[in-house]
Amino acid sequence: MAGRKVVQVFRPTADHLSSVSPLLATYAGIRNSRVILSLYRLPTGEAAELAINDLPTEWLVGRAEFDGAKILDNAFQDLRLTTIPQAAGRSFALVLESPDATADNAVTVWLHSGAARRMTGHVACFVGGKHQGEYGMMAELGYSPPLADGPVPPGLLLSPVTQCNLNCIHCISREMRASVARLDDRVREPIREWSRRGWLRGVETDYSGDILWADHRFGGELDFIIGLDVPFHVNTNGAHLSQDTCERLLKSKLRSINVSLDAATDATYRRIRRGAPPLDEVLDNLRRLAGARGERRQPTLLLGFTLMRSNLEELLPFIRLAADLGFDVVQCRHLEAYTADMEAESLWFDQARYAEAWGMAVALAAELGIGLEIQGPFDAVPARAGRASCPEPWRSAVVLGNGDVMACCIPGTRIGNLHETSMEDLWNGPGYQAFRLAVNSADPPTACRTCPIYRDPRDADSYLPHRARRVSSTPATPPGSDPGDVFP
C-alpha cells in the first residue's frame, strides 16, 4: 500500500545481470495504482538491513514505473537494465512501491519460503521495514553475457542462395533479392570444418531462397547440407520435392521438414505464392514424401500457413488437408508487415474474426489428431509482461548466400560478413558482444523491439514492424551500410 515498501536483498550468482522480474498478481482484477520497481547496488560489506532505509540515488542502477492497469495477473514483470557486468556476489536491493495504492487497489507481491521458489541469491526480504525471515520475493533474474560458449554458433540458419523460384506477397526477405548471391566454397569449407570438429550441432534451411529449388537449379546444395552430418530442418515451398529428393532426405539426418503453402485452394495459393505451379502438383509431391516415410514418425512433417486476412477462411480446410496428406503438424505464423503493402493483410485489424477462427482450428486439430502450432487470440494473456528474453544470439546465427551473418532471421540484425571476417572472430567479436549486451536490455536493438518471435501477443508493433520502424528513431549507420543494420 502507499508508504509501504517491499525490499528484496539478493546476490546474483553470475555476472552480466540484465533483468529482475518479480511475480505480481492482481487476482484477475484491475489495479490502476502505479507500481515502481527500483534496483540499487549496495556498497560492499554493508548489512542487508541498510536496504530498509531510503537509499541514495547514486546507488540506483535501474528504475521503471508501470501502469497497474496493464500489469498481468500472476505474471513476471520485467525490470530491464543496462547490463551490469560485475554482478556476481554483489549485494543488490530490489525495491517495489506503489505510492497511490489503497487496500482495495493494490498489486500483490508473492513471497515464498522455499529456496527453489524464492529469488535465487536471496539474502533478506523486508515488508514495511519488517524482516520476513525465510521468506523472499518470487522473482527471476536474467543474464546477458557478451560471450557465448564455443568458438562458433552451435546452430545455423543457412540460406546458401539469395534467390527463390517464387515471389510470395508476404516474404520478409525481399531486399535480399536485389542481387543474387550464392554461398561460395570459401564459406562452405569452414562450415564443413565446424561440423568435423563437433562444433556445429544443427542446421536449418532456408531463409531467402528455397533450398530444394537451389539444389535443382545449381546442384550440390542438398549434398552440402546432408554432408555436414548433423541433424537438420528444411523449410521449403515443396515445388521441387521430387522422388529422388524425397529418398535422399529420408536417408539423411533430416529431423523435420516444413512445407509452406498458406492456402487450401489453388486460386488463393497462386495469388499468395506468385510463380508457383498448380497446387495439385505440389500436393502430389507431399503425398509422395509422406508415403515414402511410411509408418515411421521421423522426420516430422509440418505444413506451414501464414495467417492473413485474405486466407483465414481457408485455415480449417488447410488443417483437413494436412491430415489427408499424412502430415503431422500445421504450423501457423502471423504475417509480419515489413513493407507498407503488407499492412492491410495483418489480422491485427481483424482480431475478433481471428479469435473465432483460432477456437475452431484448435477444436478441429484435436478432433483430427493433428498437431497445431498457433498463437492464441491477440488479447491472450502471456506468461509474462512484455517480450520474453531472447536466447538466439548465444545459440545460433544466420548465414546468407552473400556471406552476411545475422543474429537472427529478423531483418536489421546483421553482424558482419564471412568474406571479410571469420566466424571465429565474429562469434565472440565486438559486434556480437554489443548485440548480446543490448538484446535483452532496457534499450534493445531496433529490430528486437518489434520481434515477432518473443512477442507480447498484444503488441501491435510486432505484427506491423514497418509502421513501428517508420516512426521510430533509428541510430545512424556508417556510409554504405545497410540502414537496417544494428551492429554492422
ABEGO torsion letter per residue (X at the ends): XBGBBBBBBBBBABBGBABBBBBBBAGGBBBABBBBBBBBBBBBGBBAAAAABBBBAAABABBBBBBAAABBBGBBBBBBBBBBABABGBBBBBBBBBAABBAABBBBBBBBABAAABBBGBABBBBGGBBAEABBBBBBBBBBBABBBEABBABBBBBABBBBABBBAABAAAAAAABBBBBBAAAAAAAAAAAAAGABABBBOBAABBAAAAAAAAEGAAAAAAAAGBBBBBBBAGAABBAAAAAAAAABABABBBBBAGBABAAAAAAABBGBBBAAAAAAAAAAAAAAAEABAOBBBBBBBBBBAAAAAAAAAAAAAAAAAGBABBBBBBBBBABAAAAAABAAABAAAAAAAAAAAAAAAAAAGBBBBBBBBAABBBABBEBBBBAAAAABBBBBAAGBBBABABBGABABBAAABBAAAAAABAAAAAAAAAAABABBBAAAAABAAABBAABAAAABAAAAAAABBBBBBBBGBBAABABX
